[in-house]
Amino acid sequence: MRKHVTRALLAALALLAAPAAFADGPGNAGADVAAPPARTEATQTQPSAAQGRSGVIPLGDEASLNVPQNYRYYSSEEALAYLQRNNVAAPSGTVLGMVARADADIHAPGTWATIVSYDAIGYVQPQTAAGLSDANFEAQVREARTQQNRPFEGFAAAPVFDAAAPHVTWAERAAPPGSQAKDLRYEQKTLGRYGVAALTSIGSADQMAEMAAAANDLQAMLSFPEGRRHSDFQAANDQVSSYSVPGLVTGVATPAQPPAQVASTTQPQTNFGGLAGWFPWIALGLVVLAIAGYMMLRKKKDDEEETEATEEPNKADKPETT
């Protein structure tokens, strides 16, 4: 009896231990390693496009832009990257930023944009603008571009100077027709007291009408603060630029002249300098003096001859004494 009870207890213990043995025992569940944590699929995001902004944009101490809502201003880093992507020469001076239409993608190959820059070259004298009308001016620009290692296919719009603003505007073809590169530069350079602010629109020839239509809007955005405008120039204290208005187009400096000397170049020059206006009166005075001197000498000679004539008869009538 005791033997049967012992066997029953052992059988019961075996039944109780069986689930645990089967749970940890060999099977087809794979390696005994922790399962990897559940993870959501990573979202692939592209770098966001440059974010421009509108409103008043200070450009250091020298100038500012008031960008309307239909345009955007981008940083100088974006402007330099745009020039590099399009293999375009940067304007002279310091690149301060870039302006493009609000609906434009500045990274798209066909987008035109306007580089904003400032060149602290001093006060450019507006009287020098007459040189833009020289018959060989385009040839001078071509020669300058050759020295600057920049392509020049001619003017798309001849340089024009607006004395009221004052600023000079022109457009030049920077690559042969049909080129895949940006082949048009539409330039607007505005004169300030201490330098020149430039708006350089870069695009293709078939976009020129669009650039020209936007030129007035772009020009209206730019302003100089009070005290730094072109009209605030003080001849006694301020530096006169070595660049003339034509030099802003060619990019070639010329010897500076004081304002008074430049103003006098509109009048005929003579070797008498400041006496040129008095020369006719001085000459007339010398003629009058010469005539008066001649008349006095003539009268004196006539008086002497008359005296001699009256003395001769008196000598003939006088009796000789013995």
C-alpha positions, 0 to 999 in steps of 0.5 A: 500500500505504502508503495502505491502511494509513493508512486502516485505522489511521484507521478503527481510531481512529474505532472506538475513539473512538465509545463515548466520543462516544456516552457524552457526546453528545446524547440523551434522558437529560435535563439534565446535573445531579446527581440529588437524593440519595435520602431517606427519607420524614419521619415526622410526629410529634405533640407528646407528651402531658404526662408526669405523675409520682407519688411525693413532690412538694415544693411549696416550703417550705410543703407537699408531695404524696405522689402514689400510682401511680394518680394523676399530678402535673403542673407549674404550667405545665400547670395554668395551661394547663388552666385557660385551655383550660377558661376557668375562674378560677384559685384564689386564691394561687399555682398550684403544679401539678395532679393527675389520674388516671393514666389521664386525658388532661388535654388531652381536653375531658371530663377533670376535674383538681385544681388545687393552690395555696397562699395565704399568708394567715396562720393562719386561726382555726378558731373562726370556722367557726360562721359556715358555718351562718348561714341567709343564708350562701349569699346571702353567697357569691352576693353575693361571686361577683357582685363577683368576676365569677364565675358562681355557681348555688348549692351542689352540696354545702354547706360542711363544716368538719373541725376534726380535719384541719382543712379546709373542703370544699364544691362549687359550681355554676359555670355553668347546668345543661346548659352546655358549660363546666366547671360544677362546682368541688369545693373542699378548703382545708386550714389551715396555720400560715402559710396555706391549701393548696387542692385545687380539682377542676374538672369537670362536674356529672355528674362530682361523684360521681367527684370526691367519691369521690376527695376523701379520696384527694386530701386524704390526699396533702397535708401540711405539714412539721413546724413549718408545720402548723396545730397549730404556731401560736404566738400570740405570734409568728405572723400571724393571718389576716384571713380566717375559715373562711367567708371561705375560701368567700366569698373575702372577708376580715374584720377579724382578731381575736386568738385569745383574743378569738375564743375569748371570742365563744362566751361571752355578752358584757357591757359589764363585759368580764373582770368578767362572771363576777364580776358576780353576786358583786360585786352580792351583796356590795353588797347584803350591805353595804347591808343591814348598813349599814341594820341598823347605822343602825337599831340606832343609831337604836333606841339613841338612842330608848331613851336618850331614853325613859329620860331623860324619866321621870328629869327628871319625878321630879327636884325643882325647886330654889328 
